[in-house]
């Protein structure tokens, strides 16, 4: 009753599991030192996370805080939930947990939970950076860590170190389970990677993508999906029933759809997108480029081939081959797949209407 009488407002944060909620709670208590959480500000009887003071620090759970130069985090209300939270962190930020370093790599290294500093598998500098990241999580500073990792991801993508960029992207996604304020940051990193890949002058905040769906040229339909800052903006999706092409002609259908879309934007003085993506190869790209040029528009344009998933960019010779799991390609795929899904769905509606007459 006393607590509620002194409350002016209530704010809550969502967490996917009880164990991760425990980390969030402890981080907030450490930050704000609330009056009514006195028991958790007293670390005499609750579990703590200890990061030892060694060349390659170990991370472990303890109930006793000693004057040994180690860093301590907590206290936490449940040892079981704390260990569960550390398991989640360790899957994405492997660390050493042994009391004494052995002379060779152990089972934890074999299953990807330890970087095996004992066997020289990781440098002192790289391991120190790993421990720094874990410390930021335990301090509740996941937003700062996400921004730091996003910058690293962008740098690796720019250097075409796509495997490393993908690993960091996965770490960013995992951190989303701990911090509710991360929404959009992985998408931001993908957008920055795409900007670098396509040599765009500005971040492609608004992306529009087109696809055509038809069976033997019948009930042909076109779709345009719109993504804003890496996320679907379904209020700006558009469907097109093909009006000027009555045969199997993907290029002709695509030309019609692109022409109709941007004629309307020009007429209604609606801002143009930062990037247009076409589902198809070089022929589809040149078709769309021709329509944009005829309208006097200079919108950055790219296409993605259906099978090899090579990227073609208007104004750039050759093609771009990306690894199977790179941030920019994952974003393009996601947009392409959504355009295809939307086109097929409308095509099915048109077929159903023709069959049943409504």
C-alpha positions in Angstrom: 0.0 0.0 0.0 2.8 2.4 0.9 4.6 1.6 -2.4 1.4 2.2 -4.5 0.6 5.4 -2.7 4.0 6.8 -3.7 3.8 5.6 -7.4 3.2 8.3 -9.9 3.3 6.1 -13.0 3.8 2.5 -14.1 6.1 1.4 -16.9 6.6 -2.2 -18.0 9.0 -4.1 -20.3 8.3 -7.4 -21.9 10.8 -10.3 -21.8 10.4 -13.6 -23.6 11.4 -15.8 -20.6 11.4 -15.5 -16.8 15.2 -15.9 -16.7 15.8 -13.0 -19.1 13.3 -10.9 -17.1 15.5 -11.6 -14.1 18.5 -10.0 -15.8 16.5 -7.0 -16.8 15.2 -6.6 -13.3 18.6 -6.7 -11.7 20.0 -4.3 -14.3 17.2 -1.7 -13.6 17.7 -2.1 -9.8 21.4 -1.5 -10.2 20.7 1.6 -12.3 17.9 3.2 -10.3 18.4 1.8 -6.8 14.7 1.9 -5.9 13.7 2.3 -2.3 11.5 -0.8 -2.1 14.0 -3.2 -3.5 16.3 -3.0 -0.5 16.7 -6.8 -0.4 18.2 -6.9 -3.9 20.5 -4.1 -3.1 21.9 -6.2 -0.3 24.1 -9.0 -1.9 24.5 -11.1 1.2 22.1 -13.9 0.4 21.4 -13.8 -3.4 23.4 -15.2 -6.3 25.8 -13.0 -8.2 27.7 -13.3 -11.5 31.4 -13.2 -11.1 33.9 -12.3 -13.8 37.3 -13.2 -12.5 40.4 -11.0 -12.6 42.6 -13.0 -14.9 44.3 -12.7 -18.3 41.4 -14.7 -19.7 38.5 -14.1 -17.2 36.1 -16.9 -16.3 32.3 -16.2 -15.9 30.6 -18.1 -13.1 27.8 -17.8 -10.5 28.7 -17.3 -6.8 27.0 -16.3 -3.5 30.0 -14.7 -1.9 31.5 -11.4 -2.9 35.2 -11.3 -2.2 37.9 -8.6 -2.4 39.8 -10.4 -5.1 39.7 -7.9 -8.0 36.9 -9.7 -9.8 33.8 -7.9 -11.1 30.4 -8.9 -9.6 27.0 -8.4 -11.0 23.6 -8.7 -9.3 22.4 -9.9 -6.9 19.6 -11.9 -8.6 16.6 -13.5 -7.0 16.9 -17.0 -8.4 20.1 -19.0 -9.0 18.2 -21.3 -11.4 16.9 -18.5 -13.5 20.2 -16.8 -13.5 22.0 -19.9 -14.8 19.3 -20.3 -17.5 19.9 -16.7 -18.6 23.7 -17.2 -18.7 23.1 -20.3 -20.9 21.3 -18.0 -23.4 24.1 -15.4 -23.3 26.8 -18.1 -23.7 25.2 -19.5 -26.8 25.9 -16.2 -28.6 28.9 -15.0 -26.6 30.9 -18.1 -25.6 33.1 -17.7 -22.6 35.4 -19.7 -20.3 33.8 -21.0 -17.1 36.5 -23.4 -15.7 38.1 -22.6 -12.3 41.6 -23.3 -13.7 42.5 -23.2 -17.3 43.4 -26.7 -18.6 46.2 -27.2 -21.1 43.9 -28.2 -24.0 40.4 -27.4 -25.4 37.6 -29.0 -23.5 34.1 -30.3 -24.4 32.7 -26.8 -24.1 34.9 -25.7 -27.0 33.7 -28.7 -29.1 30.0 -27.7 -28.6 30.7 -24.0 -29.2 30.3 -22.7 -25.7 33.9 -21.7 -25.0 36.4 -20.0 -27.3 39.2 -22.2 -25.7 41.7 -19.5 -24.7 43.6 -22.4 -23.0 44.5 -23.8 -26.4 45.2 -20.5 -28.1 42.0 -20.5 -30.1 41.3 -16.8 -29.3 43.6 -13.8 -28.7 43.7 -11.9 -25.5 42.3 -8.8 -27.2 39.4 -10.6 -28.8 38.5 -12.4 -25.6 38.6 -9.1 -23.7 36.2 -7.6 -26.2 33.9 -10.7 -25.6 34.0 -10.2 -21.8 33.3 -6.4 -22.3 30.1 -7.3 -24.3 28.9 -9.8 -21.7 29.5 -7.1 -19.0 27.3 -4.6 -20.9 24.5 -7.2 -21.0 24.8 -7.8 -17.3 24.8 -4.1 -16.6 21.6 -3.7 -18.5 23.3 -1.7 -21.3 22.1 -3.8 -24.2 21.1 -0.8 -26.3 24.7 0.5 -26.1 26.0 -3.0 -27.0 23.6 -3.3 -30.0 24.7 0.0 -31.4 28.3 -1.0 -31.0 27.7 -4.4 -32.7 25.7 -2.7 -35.5 28.7 -0.5 -36.3 31.0 -3.6 -36.3 28.5 -5.4 -38.6 28.4 -2.5 -41.0 32.2 -2.3 -41.1 32.5 -6.1 -41.8 29.8 -6.0 -44.5 31.6 -3.0 -46.1 34.8 -5.1 -46.2 32.9 -8.0 -47.6 33.5 -10.1 -44.5 30.0 -11.5 -44.8 30.3 -14.5 -42.5 31.5 -12.3 -39.6 28.8 -9.8 -40.4 26.2 -12.6 -40.3 27.6 -13.8 -36.9 27.3 -10.3 -35.4 23.7 -10.0 -36.9 22.8 -13.1 -35.0 24.2 -11.7 -31.8 22.2 -8.5 -32.3 19.0 -10.6 -32.8 19.8 -12.6 -29.6 20.1 -9.4 -27.7 16.6 -8.5 -28.7 15.5 -11.2 -26.3 17.0 -9.2 -23.4 16.3 -5.6 -24.4 12.9 -4.5 -25.7 14.3 -1.3 -27.0 16.3 -3.0 -29.8 13.5 -3.1 -32.3 14.6 -2.0 -35.7 18.4 -2.0 -35.1 19.1 -5.3 -36.9 17.0 -3.9 -39.7 19.0 -0.7 -39.6 22.2 -2.7 -39.9 20.9 -4.6 -42.9 19.8 -1.3 -44.5 23.3 0.1 -44.0 24.8 -3.0 -45.5 22.5 -2.7 -48.5 23.4 1.0 -48.9 27.1 0.1 -49.1 26.5 -2.9 -51.4 24.5 -0.9 -53.9 26.6 2.3 -53.5 23.5 4.4 -52.6 23.9 8.0 -51.7 21.5 7.7 -48.8 20.1 5.0 -46.6 17.2 3.2 -48.4 14.6 3.9 -45.8 11.7 3.4 -48.2 12.0 0.4 -50.5 9.4 -0.7 -53.0 9.5 -4.1 -54.7 7.5 -5.6 -57.7 6.6 -9.1 -58.7 4.3 -10.6 -61.4 2.1 -13.7 -61.0 0.3 -15.6 -63.8 -0.4 -19.1 -65.1 -0.1 -19.3 -68.9 -0.8 -15.5 -69.1 -4.2 -15.9 -67.5 -5.5 -13.7 -64.7 -2.2 -12.1 -64.5 -1.5 -9.9 -61.5 1.2 -7.6 -60.3 2.1 -6.7 -56.8 4.1 -3.9 -55.1 5.1 -4.1 -51.5 6.6 -1.3 -49.5 9.1 -1.6 -46.7 10.0 1.2 -44.4 13.3 1.0 -42.4 13.5 -2.8 -43.1 9.9 -3.6 -42.0 6.7 -4.2 -44.1 4.5 -1.1 -44.5 1.3 -2.9 -45.5 -0.8 0.2 -45.7 1.3 1.1 -48.8 1.0 -2.3 -50.5 -0.6 -2.1 -54.0 -2.2 -4.7 -56.3 -2.4 -4.4 -60.1 -4.6 -6.3 -62.5 -2.8 -6.5 -65.8 -4.8 -4.4 -68.4 -2.6 -4.0 -71.5 -0.9 -7.5 -71.9 -3.0 -10.5 -72.7 -0.3 -13.1 -73.4 2.7 -14.7 -71.6 5.0 -11.6 -71.4 6.5 -11.0 -68.0 8.5 -8.1 -69.3 5.4 -6.4 -70.8 3.5 -7.0 -67.5 6.3 -5.6 -65.4 6.6 -2.6 -67.6 2.9 -1.9 -67.2 2.9 -2.2 -63.4 6.0 0.0 -62.9 4.7 2.6 -65.3 1.3 2.8 -63.6 2.8 3.0 -60.1 5.1 5.9 -60.8 2.8 7.8 -63.1 0.5 7.9 -60.1 3.1 9.0 -57.7 4.1 11.8 -60.0 0.5 12.9 -60.6 -0.3 12.9 -56.9 3.1 14.4 -55.9 3.8 11.5 -53.5 7.5 11.1 -52.4 9.4 8.5 -54.4 11.1 5.5 -52.8 14.8 5.4 -52.0 15.2 2.1 -53.8 13.1 -0.2 -56.2 13.7 -4.0 -56.2 12.5 -6.2 -59.0 12.0 -10.0 -58.8 14.0 -11.2 -61.8 17.2 -11.0 -63.7 19.0 -8.5 -65.9 16.1 -8.4 -68.5 13.6 -7.5 -65.8 16.0 -4.9 -64.5 16.4 -3.3 -67.9 12.6 -3.3 -68.5 11.9 -1.5 -65.2 14.8 0.9 -65.9 13.4 1.8 -69.3 10.0 2.7 -67.7 11.6 4.9 -65.0 13.8 6.6 -67.6 10.7 7.3 -69.8 9.1 9.0 -66.8 12.2 11.1 -66.2 12.8 9.4 -62.8 16.2 8.5 -61.4 15.3 6.0 -58.6 18.0 3.5 -57.6 17.0 0.2 -59.0 18.2 -3.4 -58.4 16.9 -6.9 -59.2 17.4 -10.4 -57.8 17.5 -13.4 -60.0 15.1 -16.2 -59.1 17.5 -19.2 -58.9 21.1 -18.1 -58.3 20.0 -15.0 -56.4 22.6 -12.9 -58.1 22.0 -9.1 -57.7 21.9 -6.8 -60.7 22.1 -3.0 -60.2 21.1 -0.4 -62.7 24.1 1.5 -63.9 26.6 -1.1 -62.6 28.2 -3.6 -65.0 28.1 -7.3 -64.3 26.4 -8.9 -61.3 26.9 -9.2 -57.6 27.4 -12.6 -56.0 26.7 -12.7 -52.3 27.2 -15.5 -49.7 24.2 -17.5 -48.7 23.8 -15.6 -45.4 24.7 -11.9 -45.7 22.8 -9.0 -44.2 22.1 -7.2 -47.5 21.0 -10.4 -49.3 18.8 -11.4 -46.4 17.0 -8.1 -46.6 16.5 -8.3 -50.3 15.3 -11.8 -50.0 12.8 -10.9 -47.4 11.4 -8.1 -49.5 11.4 -10.2 -52.7 9.6 -13.1 -50.9 6.9 -10.7 -49.6 6.3 -9.2 -53.0 6.0 -12.8 -54.5 3.6 -13.8 -51.7 1.4 -10.8 -52.2 1.3 -11.2 -56.0 0.4 -14.9 -55.8 -2.3 -14.1 -53.2 -3.9 -11.6 -55.6 -3.6 -14.0 -58.6 -5.5 -16.6 -56.6 -8.3 -14.1 -55.8 -8.7 -13.3 -59.5 -8.8 -16.9 -60.5 -11.4 -17.7 -57.8 -13.5 -14.7 -59.0 -13.4 -16.0 -62.5 -14.4 -19.5 -61.5 -17.2 -18.7 -59.1 -18.2 -15.3 -60.6 -17.5 -13.3 -57.5 
